[in-house]
Amino acid sequence: MKNFLLFILFLPISFFAQGYTSYFTGNATNITTNPEFGVCLMGGATEHDNAMIWLLQKANGGDVVVLRSSGSNGYNDYLYSQLGVTVNSVETIVITSVAGATNPYVLNKVANAEMIWFAGGDQWNYVSYFKDNALEDLLNVHVSTKHAPIGGTSAGMAILGGRYFSAQNGTVTSAQAMANPYASNVTLGGYSGTTLPTTDFLNVPFLGNVITDTHYDSPDRRGRHATFMALFFPITVVNGIACNEYVAVCIGNDGKAKVYGDYPNYDEFAYFIEPNCFWPNHVENCQSGQPLTWNFGGEALKVYKVPGTMNGTNYFDLSNGWQNGGVGGNWEHWSVNNGVFSAVAGTGQNCVLDNQNFDEKEIIFYPNPVKNVLFIDGLTISNYKIYDAQGRVIEDAETINSNEINVASLLNGIYLIKISFDGKTIIRKFIKE
């Protein structure tokens, strides 16, 4: 009996040492189905049932894996039997270390999943446990090769953008971030600070150059989200997607981001945030220890605010570079002036700077990104100006009568070029690498 008791006591210790705990519901025999891509971004409070049904259906009856770093099996019965969608199994895996994330059992389960769901918790755990290892690779295969559904709530939503707030040093409020954009707890992923950043963790379709934020209305996180985007803006244009606590955004193959909530019974909104594309919008002051100013006449950011409905009838179109707008929402202008956030009624994006009678489709800029020489087919340049990300003119050539521009001397980053030819003007953005 003594040896038996020792064996019983040893089991949970040995299990914990693996770095994960598994909770399984359903059919233990794995099946393979044909899932359909979809991503669901959940604001962080109670899940919206219709949004979860939308995502769960895309698993096509397959196996669902819930990944989390704390908690237990709260999703199992909910996803397996309470939403009316048939799936083969639901398995929650609580991962508490890199060893757990890379355990062969965990990797096998993720590799065979038809749907992945990230629970809430601490996104730094997800980043530090899942990033730069075999689990990260499998998660990216899940969406890019398998074209299977994925989603998350709260911290799980935070990591789904190609740019992300990592919370490495804890959370940050809007007031703190706007007062000092380089405070120690403003920690961003997919960001190098000096060179063009790359997506360094998850690469989910439509979210590669997006930073998300959650629990948007409790507390108000608009100011910190604007700060995150400002930190990227000198290097690359990053858009934002945010959800109030009880709101979900579901994005399918068509790029339409459907917004689920219970409006008008509650003020439940999602936000689609873009830097104003009218040049030279730039961040006026973003320095360590100083309050942020990104004002641009009160129009630094263009924001489409979409009320969430029970059936997700309102949406924003993420296809075509966010150029198609949305249905059911309203535009706002956001800005930050000396650390103070402002939001007012606004207008949609209008990136056409000059109304001119020529077909820009016939004019081709390449390569982009460019290392040395930028070629322009379809015109002969009479003069041009190059602006940096702060809106400063850094190169001005009056007459070159050519169709190529040497940019080898430029530092890596994002630029705007304004070209004049035959009495017309065209403005394009390019990346120097």
NORZIKA-V524602 format. One record per residue. N is the residue number from 1. RES is the residue in one letter. OMEGA is omega in degrees with one decimal (999 if undefined). Layout:
n res omega
N RES OMEGA
N RES OMEGA
This chain:
n res omega
1 M -180.0
2 K 179.3
3 N 178.4
4 F 179.0
5 L 177.7
6 L 179.6
7 F 179.4
8 I -179.9
9 L -175.7
10 F -174.6
11 L -178.2
12 P 177.5
13 I 178.3
14 S -179.5
15 F 179.2
16 F -178.4
17 A 177.1
18 Q 179.3
19 G 176.4
20 Y 172.0
21 T -176.6
22 S 173.9
23 Y -171.2
24 F 175.2
25 T 174.3
26 G -175.5
27 N -176.4
28 A 178.1
29 T -179.2
30 N 172.4
31 I 178.4
32 T 177.9
33 T 178.3
34 N -178.1
35 P 177.4
36 E -178.7
37 F 170.5
38 G 175.8
39 V -179.7
40 C 179.2
41 L -174.0
42 M -169.8
43 G 171.6
44 G 176.6
45 A -179.8
46 T 179.7
47 E 174.3
48 H -172.0
49 D -176.0
50 N 176.7
51 A 178.9
52 M 175.8
53 I 178.6
54 W -178.1
55 L -175.8
56 L 179.6
57 Q -178.0
58 K 174.1
59 A 175.3
60 N 175.4
61 G -176.1
62 G -175.5
63 D -178.0
64 V 176.5
65 V 175.3
66 V 178.4
67 L 178.0
68 R 179.6
69 S 175.7
70 S -179.3
71 G -177.1
72 S -166.7
73 N -175.4
74 G -178.7
75 Y -168.1
76 N -178.9
77 D -179.6
78 Y -177.6
79 L -174.7
80 Y -169.9
81 S -172.2
82 Q -177.3
83 L 176.0
84 G 178.0
85 V -178.2
86 T 172.0
87 V -177.2
88 N -179.6
89 S 170.1
90 V 178.4
91 E 173.8
92 T 177.9
93 I 178.5
94 V -174.0
95 I -174.3
96 T -179.9
97 S 173.6
98 V 178.8
99 A 176.9
100 G -178.7
101 A -176.2
102 T 176.6
103 N -178.3
104 P 178.4
105 Y -179.2
106 V -179.1
107 L 178.7
108 N -179.5
109 K 179.0
110 V -179.7
111 A -176.5
112 N -178.0
113 A 171.8
114 E 175.3
115 M 176.0
116 I 176.0
117 W 175.9
118 F 177.1
119 A 174.1
120 G -179.2
121 G -179.5
122 D -175.9
123 Q 177.4
124 W 174.2
125 N 179.4
126 Y -178.8
127 V -174.7
128 S 179.6
129 Y -168.5
130 F -170.5
131 K 174.8
132 D 174.7
133 N -174.7
134 A 179.0
135 L 175.4
136 E -179.5
137 D -178.9
138 L 178.4
139 L 178.3
140 N 173.6
141 V -179.4
142 H -177.1
143 V -172.7
144 S -178.1
145 T -179.8
146 K -179.6
147 H -175.8
148 A -176.1
149 P -179.4
150 I 177.9
151 G 179.5
152 G 178.8
153 T 177.7
154 S 178.3
155 A 177.9
156 G 174.0
157 M -175.5
158 A -174.8
159 I -174.2
160 L 175.6
161 G 175.9
162 G 169.5
163 R -173.1
164 Y 170.3
165 F -171.8
166 S -177.1
167 A -178.3
168 Q 179.4
169 N 180.0
170 G -176.7
171 T 178.3
172 V 178.0
173 T 176.1
174 S -178.4
175 A 180.0
176 Q -177.6
177 A -178.9
178 M 179.0
179 A 179.3
180 N -176.6
181 P -179.1
182 Y 175.2
183 A -173.1
184 S -179.4
185 N 169.7
186 V -174.1
187 T -174.8
188 L 173.8
189 G -173.4
190 G -173.2
191 Y -179.3
192 S 178.6
193 G -177.6
194 T -179.0
195 T -179.2
196 L -177.6
197 P 174.8
198 T 175.1
199 T -170.3
200 D -179.4
201 F -179.0
202 L -178.5
203 N -176.0
204 V 178.3
205 P -179.8
206 F -176.8
207 L -174.9
208 G -179.4
209 N -177.3
210 V 169.6
211 I -176.5
212 T 169.4
213 D -170.4
214 T -179.7
215 H -163.5
216 Y -176.8
217 D -176.3
218 S 1.4
219 P 179.8
220 D -176.7
221 R -178.3
222 R -177.6
223 G -180.0
224 R 178.4
225 H 175.8
226 A 178.0
227 T 177.5
228 F -177.9
229 M 178.4
230 A -179.4
231 L 176.0
232 F -164.8
233 F 177.2
234 P -175.5
235 I -179.0
236 T 178.1
237 V 177.7
238 V 176.0
239 N -178.5
240 G 170.3
241 I -177.9
242 A 179.7
243 C 165.7
244 N -167.7
245 E -174.9
246 Y -174.8
247 V 175.8
248 A 173.9
249 V -178.5
250 C -173.7
251 I 179.0
252 G -178.2
253 N -178.0
254 D 179.1
255 G 177.7
256 K -178.4
257 A -177.9
258 K -174.5
259 V 179.9
260 Y 177.0
261 G 179.9
262 D 173.8
263 Y 12.6
264 P 178.7
265 N 178.1
266 Y 177.7
267 D -175.7
268 E -172.5
269 F 164.2
270 A -174.8
271 Y 177.6
272 F -163.0
273 I 179.3
274 E 167.9
275 P 176.4
276 N -174.6
277 C -179.6
278 F -176.1
279 W 8.1
280 P 169.8
281 N 178.1
282 H 178.6
283 V -173.3
284 E 179.8
285 N 177.4
286 C -176.1
287 Q -179.8
288 S 176.8
289 G -179.7
290 Q 179.1
291 P -178.8
292 L 166.3
293 T 169.9
294 W -166.4
295 N -178.8
296 F 178.8
297 G -178.6
298 G -175.7
299 E -176.9
300 A -177.6
301 L 173.6
302 K -172.0
303 V 174.6
304 Y -175.9
305 K -170.3
306 V 174.9
307 P 179.2
308 G 178.3
309 T -175.8
310 M -177.9
311 N 176.5
312 G -176.3
313 T 178.6
314 N -177.2
315 Y 169.6
316 F -175.5
317 D -179.0
318 L 178.7
319 S 177.8
320 N 175.1
321 G 178.7
322 W -174.6
323 Q -173.7
324 N 178.8
325 G -176.2
326 G -178.4
327 V 172.6
328 G -178.1
329 G 178.1
330 N 179.2
331 W 172.8
332 E 170.2
333 H 176.6
334 W 177.1
335 S 174.7
336 V -178.8
337 N -179.8
338 N 176.1
339 G -178.5
340 V -177.7
341 F 177.1
342 S 174.7
343 A 179.4
344 V 175.0
345 A -174.4
346 G -180.0
347 T -177.8
348 G 178.7
349 Q 173.1
350 N -173.3
351 C 176.0
352 V -173.1
353 L 179.8
354 D 177.7
355 N -172.8
356 Q -175.0
357 N 172.6
358 F -176.3
359 D -178.8
360 E -179.5
361 K -179.8
362 E -178.3
363 I -173.9
364 I 174.8
365 F 178.4
366 Y -13.5
367 P 177.6
368 N 11.5
369 P -176.4
370 V 177.5
371 K -172.4
372 N -174.4
373 V 176.2
374 L -179.4
375 F 178.5
376 I 177.6
377 D 176.1
378 G 178.4
379 L 170.7
380 T -171.7
381 I 171.6
382 S 171.1
383 N -179.2
384 Y 171.7
385 K 174.7
386 I 179.4
387 Y 173.8
388 D -175.8
389 A 176.4
390 Q 177.9
391 G -178.9
392 R 175.4
393 V -178.6
394 I 176.0
395 E -177.0
396 D 179.5
397 A -173.8
398 E -177.3
399 T 177.3
400 I 178.5
401 N -176.9
402 S 174.1
403 N 176.7
404 E -177.3
405 I 179.0
406 N -179.0
407 V -175.5
408 A -176.2
409 S -178.9
410 L 172.7
411 L 177.7
412 N 179.7
413 G -177.6
414 I -176.9
415 Y 173.5
416 L 178.1
417 I 179.0
418 K -173.9
419 I 175.1
420 S 178.1
421 F 176.5
422 D 179.0
423 G -179.6
424 K 179.1
425 T 174.4
426 I -178.2
427 I 178.9
428 R 177.0
429 K 174.5
430 F -178.9
431 I 175.0
432 K 179.1
433 E 999
